[in-house]
């Protein structure tokens, strides 16, 4: 189950916290600035050492990078860059989902078991809270089996309410799908013919002795090329 909390992500005792970073990865406002402040100046130096993929870009939008956590309770910081909301027609949903997916992929690669996420892109980047929360819940729910703990951290009550509501809806949908699948499986099992009903003229031990009810039917030798299915 996803854990949803309202509070300070920098105080969480998890293997990694995720930073909603900028492409330069050199700090900023909001959760980015708070994480840099709590981790200390070594985090800035570690980010500065991350190679640029193009001038001014160390982590492109939708991707993730990892550094130590330094003075944080978390051992690692996974930096990911969320999309700026531009109306929803510029691949924002795919990029936001990729933030969660790439961050969790890095966590798996480093054998981390607990990860905490902020509400990526919901601050100054302007992503609608309900839509962003739905993506966060779906992306993390799909990876629950790989982790002991996944935490979604809300910075205000509106985000907290949206995350809680969508997490409940997601659990309900998954439960409904599971129930439908189980009913379908039971129905298929019920429709499988009983093995005795499939016995032909042969007796139950597979010999070619004719059934008494069909004694007037000549015994036909087995075709050596026939299937044994």
VOBA-1610 file (N, C-alpha, C; in pm, whole numbers, padded with zeros to 5 digits, always signed):
BEGIN
Unk+00084-00120+00000Unk+00000+00000+00000Unk+00088+00126+00000Unk+00049+00224-00076Unk+00120+00352-00077Unk+00093+00426+00053Unk+00196+00485+00107Unk+00182+00566+00228Unk+00176+00713+00187Unk+00077+00785+00235Unk+00063+00926+00202Unk+00075+01007+00330Unk+00165+01103+00330Unk+00186+01186+00448Unk+00190+01332+00406Unk+00153+01418+00498Unk+00171+01560+00478Unk+00280+01606+00574Unk+00388+01656+00518Unk+00497+01695+00605Unk+00623+01731+00530Unk+00735+01719+00598Unk+00866+01760+00548Unk+00940+01639+00494Unk+00957+01633+00364Unk+01022+01517+00302Unk+01167+01503+00347Unk+01231+01613+00382Unk+01372+01606+00421Unk+01392+01536+00555Unk+01285+01519+00632Unk+01296+01456+00764Unk+01267+01307+00761Unk+01230+01252+00646Unk+01190+01112+00640Unk+01310+01019+00642Unk+01297+00915+00721Unk+01402+00814+00732Unk+01374+00701+00633Unk+01411+00723+00509Unk+01393+00626+00401Unk+01527+00611+00328Unk+01534+00511+00241Unk+01659+00491+00167Unk+01687+00608+00073Unk+01582+00662+00012Unk+01601+00773-00081Unk+01481+00865-00079Unk+01506+00994-00090Unk+01399+01089-00117Unk+01420+01141-00259Unk+01310+01174-00321Unk+01316+01226-00458Unk+01306+01377-00454Unk+01391+01440-00529Unk+01395+01586-00538Unk+01332+01631-00669Unk+01238+01723-00661Unk+01182+01785-00781Unk+01279+01894-00826Unk+01374+01854-00907Unk+01488+01939-00941Unk+01463+02017-01070Unk+01558+02103-01098Unk+01564+02169-01228Unk+01668+02097-01313Unk+01668+02125-01442Unk+01758+02053-01531Unk+01905+02076-01498Unk+01938+02190-01438Unk+02077+02216-01400Unk+02118+02139-01276Unk+02021+02101-01193Unk+02043+02025-01069Unk+02125+02103-00965Unk+02114+02233-00963Unk+02196+02311-00872Unk+02113+02384-00766Unk+01998+02329-00735Unk+01914+02389-00632Unk+01817+02489-00689Unk+01728+02537-00601Unk+01627+02633-00643Unk+01532+02659-00529Unk+01407+02683-00564Unk+01307+02709-00461Unk+01229+02585-00426Unk+01133+02599-00338Unk+01044+02489-00302Unk+01118+02371-00241Unk+01073+02250-00277Unk+01134+02129-00220Unk+01279+02115-00262Unk+01312+02162-00382Unk+01451+02157-00430Unk+01544+02233-00336Unk+01507+02354-00303Unk+01588+02434-00212Unk+01593+02376-00072Unk+01479+02322-00025Unk+01475+02263+00109Unk+01566+02142+00119Unk+01568+02059+00016Unk+01655+01940+00017Unk+01802+01981+00015Unk+01837+02078-00069Unk+01976+02124-00074Unk+02019+02183+00061Unk+01931+02258+00122Unk+01965+02319+00250Unk+01985+02213+00358Unk+01896+02113+00361Unk+01906+02010+00464Unk+02024+01916+00441Unk+02058+01892+00316Unk+02168+01799+00285Unk+02305+01864+00304Unk+02311+01995+00292Unk+02439+02064+00306Unk+02506+02090+00173Unk+02614+02165+00179Unk+02682+02209+00056Unk+02740+02095-00025Unk+02761+01980+00038Unk+02815+01866-00037Unk+02720+01819-00146Unk+02591+01838-00125Unk+02495+01799-00227Unk+02513+01884-00352Unk+02535+02012-00332Unk+02559+02101-00446Unk+02681+02054-00524Unk+02787+02020-00453Unk+02911+01976-00519Unk+02888+01845-00594Unk+02809+01755-00536Unk+02781+01628-00602Unk+02698+01650-00729Unk+02604+01741-00721Unk+02523+01772-00839Unk+02607+01839-00947Unk+02697+01925-00905Unk+02784+01994-01000Unk+02872+01894-01075Unk+02903+01783-01010Unk+02989+01681-01072Unk+02913+01592-01171Unk+02781+01599-01173Unk+02704+01520-01269Unk+02728+01576-01409Unk+02768+01494-01505Unk+02799+01546-01639Unk+02677+01610-01706Unk+02701+01716-01777Unk+02595+01778-01856Unk+02573+01697-01983Unk+02447+01678-02020Unk+02415+01610-02145Unk+02408+01710-02260Unk+02388+01834-02225Unk+02398+01946-02318Unk+02416+02070-02230Unk+02457+02180-02287Unk+02489+02296-02203Unk+02376+02334-02107Unk+02406+02335-01978Unk+02310+02374-01877Unk+02212+02267-01836Unk+02227+02145-01890Unk+02132+02037-01859Unk+02207+01914-01810Unk+02187+01883-01684Unk+02243+01760-01627Unk+02139+01649-01621Unk+02013+01688-01608Unk+01904+01589-01601Unk+01788+01642-01685Unk+01767+01586-01803Unk+01655+01632-01886Unk+01520+01601-01821Unk+01420+01675-01862Unk+01285+01655-01811Unk+01240+01510-01833Unk+01184+01451-01727Unk+01137+01314-01733Unk+01240+01211-01694Unk+01365+01252-01677Unk+01471+01159-01638Unk+01509+01180-01492Unk+01600+01095-01442Unk+01642+01102-01302Unk+01792+01079-01289Unk+01849+01135-01184Unk+01989+01115-01148Unk+01995+01091-00997Unk+02101+01027-00950Unk+02110+00994-00807Unk+02241+01045-00749Unk+02234+01095-00626Unk+02351+01140-00551Unk+02336+01091-00407Unk+02443+01096-00330Unk+02428+01068-00186Unk+02339+01171-00119Unk+02290+01135+00000Unk+02203+01226+00075Unk+02277+01315+00173Unk+02404+01284+00199Unk+02489+01363+00288Unk+02426+01382+00426Unk+02384+01501+00463Unk+02334+01524+00599Unk+02185+01491+00618Unk+02122+01439+00515Unk+01982+01399+00526Unk+01969+01264+00598Unk+01855+01236+00659Unk+01832+01100+00710Unk+01833+00997+00596Unk+01788+01035+00478Unk+01790+00946+00362Unk+01933+00928+00312Unk+01965+00805+00270Unk+02101+00778+00221Unk+02127+00837+00084Unk+02018+00852+00006Unk+02033+00901-00131Unk+01928+01007-00161Unk+01963+01091-00259Unk+01866+01182-00320Unk+01857+01143-00468Unk+01736+01116-00513Unk+01712+01092-00655Unk+01651+01219-00712Unk+01723+01281-00803Unk+01680+01408-00862Unk+01605+01379-00991Unk+01486+01433-01003Unk+01409+01417-01126Unk+01349+01551-01165Unk+01331+01570-01293Unk+01283+01699-01344Unk+01144+01682-01403Unk+01046+01742-01338Unk+00910+01734-01386Unk+00881+01833-01498Unk+00775+01809-01572Unk+00739+01900-01681Unk+00666+02024-01630Unk+00685+02133-01699Unk+00603+02253-01677Unk+00470+02233-01747Unk+00361+02261-01677Unk+00229+02246-01736Unk+00206+02350-01845Unk+00174+02301-01966Unk+00148+02391-02079Unk+00016+02356-02147Unk-00080+02316-02065Unk-00212+02287-02119Unk-00241+02139-02138Unk-00141+02053-02123Unk-00162+01910-02133Unk-00148+01851-02271Unk-00110+01931-02368Unk-00098+01881-02506Unk+00046+01876-02555Unk+00139+01877-02463Unk+00281+01876-02500Unk+00355+01761-02431Unk+00286+01651-02411Unk+00349+01533-02353Unk+00371+01540-02203Unk+00301+01633-02136Unk+00325+01649-01992Unk+00297+01522-01913Unk+00187+01451-01945Unk+00152+01332-01869Unk+00258+01223-01883Unk+00306+01205-02005Unk+00409+01103-02028Unk+00539+01139-01956Unk+00575+01267-01959Unk+00698+01311-01893Unk+00687+01298-01741Unk+00570+01332-01686Unk+00554+01320-01541Unk+00558+01173-01499Unk+00491+01087-01572Unk+00497+00944-01541Unk+00641+00893-01550Unk+00715+00943-01647Unk+00855+00902-01662Unk+00940+00944-01543Unk+00906+01057-01480Unk+00979+01098-01359Unk+00970+00991-01252Unk+00848+00943-01227Unk+00829+00839-01124Unk+00895+00708-01167Unk+00877+00671-01292Unk+00931+00543-01339Unk+01083+00542-01338Unk+01144+00651-01385Unk+01291+00654-01389Unk+01351+00663-01249Unk+01284+00733-01158Unk+01331+00740-01020Unk+01326+00603-00954Unk+01217+00531-00975Unk+01205+00398-00917Unk+01302+00299-00982Unk+01330+00317-01108Unk+01429+00232-01174Unk+01567+00251-01111Unk+01606+00377-01086Unk+01733+00403-01018Unk+01734+00342-00878Unk+01623+00352-00808Unk+01615+00294-00674Unk+01636+00143-00679Unk+01576+00077-00776Unk+01597-00067-00790Unk+01741-00100-00822Unk+01800-00023-00912Unk+01939-00048-00950Unk+02034-00035-00832Unk+02000+00050-00736Unk+02084+00070-00617Unk+02034-00012-00497Unk+01942-00104-00524Unk+01892-00198-00422Unk+01830-00125-00303Unk+01757-00019-00332Unk+01690+00057-00227Unk+01550+00000-00206Unk+01504+00001-00082Unk+01377-00060-00049Unk+01269+00040-00009Unk+01307+00165+00016Unk+01206+00264+00057Unk+01238+00397-00011Unk+01134+00458-00068Unk+01150+00581-00147Unk+01035+00676-00114Unk+01067+00804-00101Unk+00965+00906-00077Unk+00966+01008-00190Unk+00848+01041-00239Unk+00832+01136-00350Unk+00761+01262-00302Unk+00803+01378-00352Unk+00720+01497-00336Unk+00614+01499-00445Unk+00530+01600-00444Unk+00429+01615-00550Unk+00496+01685-00668Unk+00555+01606-00755Unk+00636+01658-00866Unk+00550+01744-00959Unk+00601+01861-00991Unk+00541+01957-01086Unk+00417+02028-01033Unk+00378+02004-00909Unk+00256+02065-00857Unk+00277+02204-00796Unk+00400+02248-00788Unk+00428+02381-00733Unk+00426+02485-00843Unk+00540+02553-00860Unk+00547+02662-00958Unk+00535+02612-01102Unk+00552+02481-01123Unk+00538+02428-01259Unk+00393+02416-01301Unk+00300+02432-01207Unk+00159+02450-01240Unk+00080+02330-01284Unk+00129+02209-01259Unk+00054+02091-01302Unk-00074+02080-01219Unk-00191+02059-01282Unk-00315+02044-01205Unk-00302+01932-01102Unk-00340+01961-00979Unk-00313+01870-00868Unk-00378+01733-00889Unk-00505+01729-00928Unk-00572+01599-00944Unk-00506+01513-01051Unk-00470+01575-01163Unk-00407+01499-01270Unk-00268+01450-01230Unk-00192+01535-01163Unk-00060+01495-01118Unk-00069+01385-01013Unk-00166+01397-00922Unk-00183+01296-00817Unk-00221+01161-00877Unk-00306+01162-00978Unk-00346+01037-01043Unk-00226+00967-01105Unk-00139+01043-01169Unk-00019+00985-01230Unk+00073+00930-01121Unk+00090+01006-01014Unk+00177+00962-00905Unk+00128+00830-00845Unk-00002+00821-00822Unk-00059+00700-00762Unk-00045+00581-00856Unk-00077+00600-00984Unk-00067+00489-01080Unk+00076+00440-01094Unk+00169+00534-01111Unk+00309+00495-01135Unk+00370+00425-01016Unk+00341+00471-00896Unk+00398+00407-00778Unk+00328+00276-00746Unk+00197+00270-00765Unk+00123+00146-00738Unk+00173+00032-00824Unk+00212+00064-00947Unk+00259-00040-01039Unk+00393-00100-00995Unk+00461-00034-00899Unk+00593-00081-00857Unk+00598-00123-00710Unk+00484-00135-00647Unk+00480-00165-00504Unk+00551-00296-00469Unk+00542-00393-00558Unk+00599-00525-00527Unk+00751-00519-00514Unk+00814-00417-00569Unk+00960-00408-00568Unk+01015-00336-00445Unk+00927-00283-00360Unk+00973-00200-00249Unk+00900-00235-00120Unk+00965-00207-00010Unk+00901-00225+00121Unk+00811-00106+00154Unk+00848+00010+00101Unk+00776+00132+00139Unk+00789+00236+00028Unk+00677+00288-00018Unk+00675+00403-00109Unk+00587+00509-00045Unk+00642+00628-00028Unk+00572+00736+00040Unk+00549+00850-00059Unk+00427+00902-00062Unk+00395+01023-00138Unk+00375+01134-00036Unk+00454+01239-00048Unk+00456+01346+00052Unk+00385+01469-00004Unk+00282+01515+00067Unk+00207+01634+00025Unk+00259+01757+00098Unk+00269+01868+00025Unk+00318+01991+00088Unk+00204+02079+00140Unk+00079+02046+00101Unk-00035+02121+00156Unk-00157+02031+00158Unk-00265+02081+00214Unk-00384+01998+00233Unk-00450+01961+00101Unk-00447+02050+00003Unk-00510+02020-00126Unk-00442+01900-00192Unk-00309+01898-00190Unk-00235+01786-00248Unk-00260+01660-00167Unk-00259+01672-00035Unk-00282+01556+00051Unk-00419+01494+00025Unk-00522+01579+00013Unk-00657+01530-00012Unk-00666+01460-00147Unk-00604+01518-00248Unk-00608+01459-00382Unk-00537+01324-00384Unk-00422+01315-00321Unk-00348+01188-00317Unk-00428+01080-00244Unk-00485+01115-00130Unk-00564+01019-00053Unk-00685+00970-00132Unk-00755+01062-00195Unk-00875+01026-00271Unk-00840+00935-00389Unk-00735+00968-00462Unk-00699+00889-00579Unk-00637+00756-00540Unk-00569+00751-00427Unk-00516+00622-00380Unk-00631+00529-00344Unk-00736+00583-00278Unk-00854+00500-00246Unk-00921+00450-00373Unk-00935+00537-00471Unk-00997+00499-00597Unk-00915+00392-00668Unk-00784+00407-00664Unk-00697+00309-00729Unk-00708+00173-00663Unk-00713+00170-00529Unk-00729+00043-00459Unk-00861-00022-00492Unk-00966+00060-00501Unk-01098+00007-00535Unk-01099-00052-00676Unk-01037+00018-00771Unk-01031-00031-00909Unk-00955-00163-00916Unk-00844-00170-00844Unk-00764-00293-00845Unk-00841-00408-00783Unk-00916-00379-00678Unk-00997-00483-00614Unk-01106-00532-00707Unk-01171-00438-00779Unk-01276-00477-00874Unk-01218-00564-00985Unk-01099-00526-01037Unk-01037-00606-01143Unk-01003-00746-01092Unk-00955-00752-00969Unk-00920-00882-00911Unk-01043-00970-00895Unk-01155-00909-00850Unk-01279-00985-00835Unk-01330-01036-00970Unk-01324-00950-01072Unk-01369-00993-01204Unk-01282-01105-01258Unk-01152-01094-01236Unk-01061-01198-01282Unk-01088-01330-01213Unk-01115-01327-01082Unk-01143-01449-01008Unk-01274-01511-01054Unk-01377-01428-01078Unk-01504-01481-01127Unk-01487-01545-01263Unk-01409-01480-01349Unk-01385-01534-01483Unk-01310-01667-01474Unk-01213-01674-01383Unk-01137-01798-01367Unk-01226-01910-01317Unk-01314-01881-01220Unk-01405-01983-01170Unk-01500-02031-01279Unk-01544-01936-01362Unk-01636-01972-01471Unk-01568-02063-01571Unk-01442-02034-01605Unk-01369-02119-01699Unk-01350-02259-01642Unk-01317-02265-01512Unk-01298-02397-01450Unk-01428-02477-01450Unk-01540-02407-01426Unk-01669-02474-01421Unk-01710-02528-01557Unk-01661-02465-01665Unk-01700-02507-01799Unk-01609-02612-01859Unk-01504-02652-01788Unk-01416-02757-01839Unk-01485-02891-01821Unk-01502-02972-01927Unk-01572-03100-01914Unk-01502-03192-01817Unk-01581-03272-01747Unk-01525-03373-01658Unk-01445-03473-01739Unk-01333-03516-01686Unk-01246-03607-01760Unk-01315-03734-01802Unk-01410-03787-01719Unk-01479-03910-01754Unk-01569-03893-01875Unk-01619-03769-01894Unk-01707-03744-02007Unk-01633-03747-02138Unk-01500-03735-02130Unk-01422-03731-02254Unk-01379-03870-02298Unk-01402-03974-02213Unk-01364-04108-02251Unk-01446-04154-02370Unk-01381-04202-02469Unk-01449-04254-02586Unk-01476-04402-02570Unk-01471-04475-02678Unk-01497-04618-02672Unk-01396-04690-02585Unk-01274-04633-02570Unk-01173-04700-02491Unk-01214-04703-02346Unk-01167-04800-02271Unk-01197-04804-02129Unk-01108-04706-02056Unk-01125-04693-01924Unk-01059-04590-01846Unk-00910-04606-01840Unk-00857-04729-01867Unk-00711-04745-01861Unk-00644-04726-01996Unk-00721-04681-02094Unk-00663-04646-02223Unk-00648-04761-02318Unk-00699-04881-02287Unk-00686-04993-02379Unk-00788-04979-02490Unk-00777-05065-02593Unk-00865-05057-02708Unk-00980-05155-02699Unk-01019-05189-02574Unk-01133-05279-02559Unk-01261-05202-02585Unk-01347-05244-02675Unk-01471-05170-02705Unk-01561-05163-02584Unk-01629-05049-02570Unk-01730-05034-02467Unk-01846-05125-02499Unk-01904-05189-02394Unk-02011-05284-02419Unk-02128-05218-02490Unk-02154-05091-02459Unk-02266-05024-02524Unk-02243-05004-02671Unk-02118-05016-02716Unk-02085-04995-02857Unk-02017-05121-02913Unk-02061-05240-02868Unk-01993-05363-02907Unk-02006-05393-03054Unk-02105-05333-03120Unk-02121-05356-03262Unk-02031-05267-03347Unk-01953-05179-03282Unk-01861-05093-03355Unk-01726-05161-03362Unk-01669-05181-03479Unk-01540-05251-03488Unk-01430-05172-03419Unk-01337-05246-03366Unk-01222-05186-03299Unk-01124-05135-03402Unk-01095-05005-03403Unk-01006-04944-03501Unk-00871-04925-03436Unk-00764-04978-03492Unk-00631-04961-03431Unk-00594-04813-03423Unk-00513-04779-03321Unk-00465-04640-03308Unk-00379-04603-03425Unk-00399-04483-03476Unk-00314-04431-03583Unk-00181-04392-03523Unk-00071-04447-03567Unk+00060-04413-03507Unk+00098-04270-03525Unk+00033-04199-03621Unk+00067-04058-03643Unk-00026-03964-03570Unk-00121-04023-03497Unk-00218-03936-03430Unk-00157-03871-03308Unk-00213-03753-03268Unk-00165-03682-03150Unk-00208-03754-03026Unk-00124-03747-02922Unk-00160-03806-02792Unk-00226-03705-02701Unk-00257-03584-02748Unk-00317-03482-02664Unk-00457-03523-02623
//
